[in-house]
Amino acid sequence: MHADCPKSTYLCAMNQNQLPFEYISVQDVVSMLEQHGHVLSLMDTCGFFLCQNGWVEVSINEQTFRVQANDIYFYMPSTFVSVLSSSDDLAGLAVKCEASFVLPLLERLLDGVNIVAIREQPCITLTREQRQTLENLAMMVSERKRLVLSMSESNPSYVILQRLVLSLAESLFHEFIYIYSTNRKVRTQNHDTQDRIFQTFLASLFVNYKREREVSYYAAEQCLSARYFSSVVKEKSGRTALQWIIQMVISSAKQALRSTDDSIKQIATDFNFPSQSFFGKYFKQYVGISPKNYRNQARKKQKDS
């Protein structure tokens, strides 16, 4: 990646206790990759990368995407993004947010199935007008945020300006959702009770799947019986709640095995398994091979490609 990115100038130092989002320049992404390798671990955050120049090839959930100028790439929480390669002239705008800030915006506008669609089809191409709109909104948020950071908290205008920044940030993500729904022909729907049950499940699953693998946990969060809860999830998504949980755990475990040098014991601990042996049995039950063999095969494939 090219470290000299004149268009990626929206970076601002930010107190995360005040504002639940930040801009990251491509230069800062380069620094993170140099420190931690080619993998970005995005557990409790979500956001997007707007490519303004050049291209970057990334892998997520075992899918590869080539993001080039005028493309926008949105990522959900609990993902490993592997940066495979990029052009020397890569430039763009990256926005990272706390999941608790963005997910409620998605839930208010889209049903659960379409939220999943964004996770599985995260890249879209913008028109010139769409890109300009997003860049203008991003610049407005950046300018107001600079004022917040330069202002004393005792200033009578501080709280007003802080809320203005949050409102502008919400507008930025609303604009993204509108553009995505237009480009992907997604239709918003009036949410019924079952929609809300499924959406609440997804939001919780994205955050808790490493700690909680029992359907009863997610059902109890909504004061529902496990049987009724599972039937709603199945009706809304075509998958049972248990299938969703297994898919999240296995997909993320595969990414950790492929993309990190963490020991299998450490990965088992990170996923809250009682032992490496228990993790190995769980993984083999759904993948067909052991974590060690999966890692060896994945690395051999990467080396040969």
C-alpha positions as CSV (number, residue, x, y, z in Angstrom):
1,M,0.0,0.0,0.0
2,H,1.1,3.5,-0.7
3,A,1.8,5.5,2.5
4,D,1.4,8.9,0.8
5,C,-2.3,9.3,0.5
6,P,-3.3,13.0,0.0
7,K,-7.0,12.1,-0.2
8,S,-7.0,10.2,3.1
9,T,-6.8,13.3,5.3
10,Y,-9.8,12.8,7.5
11,L,-7.9,11.2,10.4
12,C,-8.6,12.9,13.7
13,A,-7.4,11.9,17.2
14,M,-10.5,11.0,19.1
15,N,-11.6,10.3,22.6
16,Q,-13.5,7.0,22.3
17,N,-15.4,7.8,25.5
18,Q,-16.9,10.7,23.6
19,L,-17.5,9.6,20.1
20,P,-18.0,6.0,19.1
21,F,-16.4,6.2,15.6
22,E,-13.2,7.4,14.0
23,Y,-11.6,7.9,10.6
24,I,-8.5,5.9,9.7
25,S,-6.2,7.0,6.8
26,V,-4.8,4.3,4.5
27,Q,-1.4,5.3,6.0
28,D,-2.6,4.2,9.4
29,V,-3.9,1.0,8.0
30,V,-0.4,0.4,6.5
31,S,1.1,0.9,10.0
32,M,-1.3,-1.6,11.6
33,L,-0.5,-4.2,8.9
34,E,3.3,-3.6,9.4
35,Q,2.8,-4.2,13.2
36,H,0.4,-7.1,13.0
37,G,0.9,-8.8,9.6
38,H,-1.6,-8.8,6.7
39,V,-4.7,-9.5,8.9
40,L,-6.9,-6.9,10.5
41,S,-9.0,-8.3,13.4
42,L,-12.3,-6.5,13.7
43,M,-14.1,-8.0,16.6
44,D,-16.3,-5.3,18.2
45,T,-16.3,-2.7,15.4
46,C,-17.8,-2.3,12.0
47,G,-17.5,0.3,9.2
48,F,-16.5,0.8,5.6
49,F,-13.6,1.5,3.3
50,L,-14.2,3.8,0.4
51,C,-11.6,3.3,-2.3
52,Q,-10.7,6.6,-3.9
53,N,-7.7,5.5,-6.0
54,G,-5.9,2.3,-6.9
55,W,-7.1,-1.1,-5.7
56,V,-6.8,-3.6,-2.8
57,E,-7.6,-7.3,-2.7
58,V,-9.1,-8.6,0.6
59,S,-10.4,-11.9,1.8
60,I,-13.2,-12.3,4.3
61,N,-15.4,-15.3,5.2
62,E,-13.5,-17.3,2.6
63,Q,-14.5,-14.9,-0.1
64,T,-12.1,-12.7,-2.0
65,F,-13.0,-9.2,-3.1
66,R,-11.1,-6.7,-5.3
67,V,-11.9,-3.3,-4.1
68,Q,-11.0,-0.6,-6.6
69,A,-11.6,3.1,-7.2
70,N,-15.3,4.1,-6.6
71,D,-16.0,0.8,-4.7
72,I,-17.1,0.8,-1.1
73,Y,-16.5,-2.2,1.2
74,F,-18.5,-2.6,4.4
75,Y,-17.5,-4.9,7.2
76,M,-19.6,-6.3,10.1
77,P,-18.3,-7.1,13.6
78,S,-16.4,-10.3,14.4
79,T,-14.4,-10.6,11.3
80,F,-10.8,-11.1,10.2
81,V,-10.0,-9.1,7.0
82,S,-7.0,-10.5,5.2
83,V,-5.3,-7.9,3.0
84,L,-3.9,-10.0,0.1
85,S,-2.4,-7.4,-2.2
86,S,-2.8,-3.8,-3.2
87,S,-1.6,-1.2,-5.7
88,D,1.1,1.3,-4.8
89,D,-1.3,4.2,-5.5
90,L,-4.0,3.0,-3.1
91,A,-5.9,5.8,-1.4
92,G,-9.2,5.9,0.4
93,L,-11.3,6.7,3.4
94,A,-11.8,4.1,6.2
95,V,-14.4,4.6,8.9
96,K,-14.4,2.4,12.0
97,C,-17.3,2.5,14.5
98,E,-18.3,0.7,17.6
99,A,-20.9,-2.0,16.7
100,S,-23.3,-0.6,19.2
101,F,-23.4,2.6,17.2
102,V,-24.0,1.2,13.7
103,L,-26.0,-2.0,14.3
104,P,-29.1,-0.2,15.7
105,L,-29.1,2.0,12.6
106,L,-29.1,-1.0,10.3
107,E,-31.8,-2.7,12.5
108,R,-34.1,0.3,12.2
109,L,-34.0,0.3,8.4
110,L,-33.4,-3.2,7.2
111,D,-34.8,-6.6,8.1
112,G,-32.5,-9.3,9.3
113,V,-32.1,-11.0,6.0
114,N,-30.8,-7.9,4.4
115,I,-28.4,-7.2,7.2
116,V,-27.0,-10.7,6.5
117,A,-26.8,-9.7,2.8
118,I,-24.6,-6.8,3.6
119,R,-22.3,-9.2,5.6
120,E,-22.2,-11.7,2.7
121,Q,-22.1,-9.1,-0.2
122,P,-20.1,-6.3,1.4
123,C,-18.8,-4.6,-1.7
124,I,-20.6,-2.3,-4.1
125,T,-19.6,0.2,-6.8
126,L,-20.7,3.8,-6.4
127,T,-21.7,6.3,-9.1
128,R,-19.8,9.6,-9.2
129,E,-22.7,11.3,-7.4
130,Q,-22.9,8.7,-4.7
131,R,-19.2,8.9,-4.0
132,Q,-19.3,12.7,-3.9
133,T,-22.2,12.6,-1.4
134,L,-20.4,10.3,1.0
135,E,-17.1,12.2,0.7
136,N,-19.0,15.5,1.4
137,L,-20.7,14.0,4.5
138,A,-17.4,12.6,5.7
139,M,-15.8,16.0,5.4
140,M,-18.6,17.6,7.3
141,V,-18.3,15.1,10.2
142,S,-14.5,15.6,10.2
143,E,-14.7,19.3,10.4
144,R,-17.2,19.3,13.2
145,K,-15.3,16.7,15.1
146,R,-12.2,18.9,14.9
147,L,-14.2,21.6,16.6
148,V,-15.3,19.2,19.3
149,L,-11.8,18.1,20.0
150,S,-10.5,21.7,20.2
151,M,-13.3,22.8,22.5
152,S,-13.3,22.7,26.3
153,E,-16.0,20.5,27.8
154,S,-17.0,23.5,30.0
155,N,-18.0,25.5,26.8
156,P,-21.8,25.8,26.7
157,S,-21.7,24.8,23.0
158,Y,-19.8,21.6,23.6
159,V,-22.7,19.2,24.2
160,I,-24.6,20.7,21.3
161,L,-21.7,20.3,18.9
162,Q,-21.0,16.8,20.2
163,R,-24.6,15.8,19.4
164,L,-24.3,17.5,16.0
165,V,-21.3,15.3,15.2
166,L,-23.2,12.2,16.2
167,S,-26.2,13.2,14.1
168,L,-23.9,13.8,11.1
169,A,-22.3,10.5,11.6
170,E,-25.7,8.8,11.7
171,S,-26.5,10.6,8.4
172,L,-23.3,9.3,6.9
173,F,-24.3,5.7,7.7
174,H,-27.9,6.3,6.7
175,E,-26.6,7.5,3.3
176,F,-24.5,4.4,3.0
177,I,-27.5,2.2,3.8
178,Y,-29.6,4.1,1.2
179,I,-26.9,3.7,-1.5
180,Y,-26.5,0.0,-0.7
181,S,-30.2,-0.6,-0.8
182,T,-30.5,1.2,-4.1
183,N,-27.5,-0.5,-5.8
184,R,-28.4,-4.0,-4.5
185,K,-32.2,-3.5,-5.0
186,V,-32.8,-4.1,-1.3
187,R,-36.3,-3.2,-0.1
188,T,-36.8,-2.0,3.4
189,Q,-39.7,-3.7,5.3
190,N,-42.1,-2.9,8.1
191,H,-40.7,-4.9,11.0
192,D,-43.0,-7.3,12.8
193,T,-42.3,-9.0,16.1
194,Q,-40.5,-11.9,14.4
195,D,-38.3,-9.6,12.4
196,R,-37.2,-7.9,15.7
197,I,-36.5,-11.3,17.3
198,F,-34.3,-12.3,14.4
199,Q,-32.5,-8.9,14.3
200,T,-31.9,-8.9,18.0
201,F,-30.4,-12.4,17.7
202,L,-28.1,-11.4,14.9
203,A,-26.8,-8.3,16.8
204,S,-26.2,-10.4,19.9
205,L,-24.6,-13.3,17.9
206,F,-22.1,-10.9,16.2
207,V,-20.9,-9.9,19.7
208,N,-21.2,-13.0,21.8
209,Y,-20.6,-16.1,19.6
210,K,-17.2,-16.6,21.0
211,R,-18.5,-16.8,24.5
212,E,-22.0,-18.3,24.0
213,R,-22.8,-21.3,21.8
214,E,-26.1,-22.4,23.3
215,V,-29.4,-21.5,21.7
216,S,-30.9,-21.2,25.1
217,Y,-28.7,-18.2,25.9
218,Y,-29.9,-16.2,22.9
219,A,-33.5,-17.2,23.5
220,A,-33.3,-16.2,27.2
221,E,-32.0,-12.8,26.2
222,Q,-35.4,-12.1,24.7
223,C,-37.4,-14.0,27.4
224,L,-38.4,-16.6,24.9
225,S,-38.5,-20.4,24.9
226,A,-35.7,-22.0,23.0
227,R,-38.2,-23.9,20.8
228,Y,-40.2,-20.8,19.8
229,F,-37.1,-18.7,19.3
230,S,-35.6,-21.3,17.0
231,S,-38.8,-21.6,15.0
232,V,-38.8,-17.8,14.4
233,V,-35.1,-17.8,13.3
234,K,-35.8,-20.7,11.0
235,E,-38.8,-19.0,9.4
236,K,-37.0,-15.7,8.9
237,S,-33.7,-17.0,7.6
238,G,-34.1,-20.5,6.5
239,R,-31.5,-21.6,9.1
240,T,-32.0,-22.7,12.6
241,A,-30.5,-20.6,15.4
242,L,-28.0,-23.5,16.1
243,Q,-26.9,-23.4,12.5
244,W,-26.3,-19.7,12.7
245,I,-24.2,-20.1,15.8
246,I,-22.2,-23.0,14.4
247,Q,-21.6,-21.0,11.1
248,M,-20.3,-18.0,13.0
249,V,-18.0,-20.1,15.2
250,I,-16.6,-22.3,12.5
251,S,-16.2,-19.4,10.0
252,S,-14.3,-17.3,12.5
253,A,-12.2,-20.2,13.7
254,K,-11.2,-21.0,10.1
255,Q,-10.1,-17.4,9.6
256,A,-8.1,-17.5,12.8
257,L,-6.4,-20.7,11.7
258,R,-5.7,-19.4,8.3
259,S,-4.8,-15.9,9.1
260,T,-3.0,-15.8,12.4
261,D,0.0,-17.6,14.0
262,D,-1.9,-18.1,17.3
263,S,-1.5,-21.7,18.6
264,I,-4.5,-23.9,18.4
265,K,-4.6,-23.9,22.2
266,Q,-4.8,-20.1,22.2
267,I,-7.6,-20.1,19.6
268,A,-9.5,-22.7,21.7
269,T,-9.1,-20.3,24.7
270,D,-10.2,-17.3,22.6
271,F,-13.4,-19.1,21.6
272,N,-14.1,-20.1,25.2
273,F,-13.7,-23.8,24.7
274,P,-12.9,-25.7,27.9
275,S,-9.8,-27.4,26.2
276,Q,-7.9,-27.7,23.0
277,S,-9.3,-31.2,22.7
278,F,-12.9,-30.1,23.0
279,F,-12.3,-27.4,20.3
280,G,-10.7,-30.0,18.1
281,K,-13.7,-32.3,18.3
282,Y,-16.1,-29.5,17.7
283,F,-14.2,-28.2,14.7
284,K,-13.8,-31.7,13.2
285,Q,-17.5,-32.5,13.7
286,Y,-18.5,-29.6,11.3
287,V,-15.5,-29.3,9.0
288,G,-14.5,-32.9,8.7
289,I,-10.8,-32.5,9.6
290,S,-8.9,-31.4,12.6
291,P,-7.9,-27.7,13.2
292,K,-4.2,-28.7,12.7
293,N,-4.9,-30.4,9.3
294,Y,-7.1,-27.5,8.2
295,R,-4.4,-24.9,9.0
296,N,-1.8,-27.0,7.2
297,Q,-4.0,-27.4,4.1
298,A,-4.9,-23.7,4.1
299,R,-1.3,-22.6,4.3
300,K,-0.2,-25.0,1.6
301,K,-2.9,-23.7,-0.6
302,Q,-1.8,-20.1,0.1
303,K,1.8,-21.0,-0.6
304,D,1.0,-22.7,-3.9
305,S,-1.3,-19.9,-5.2
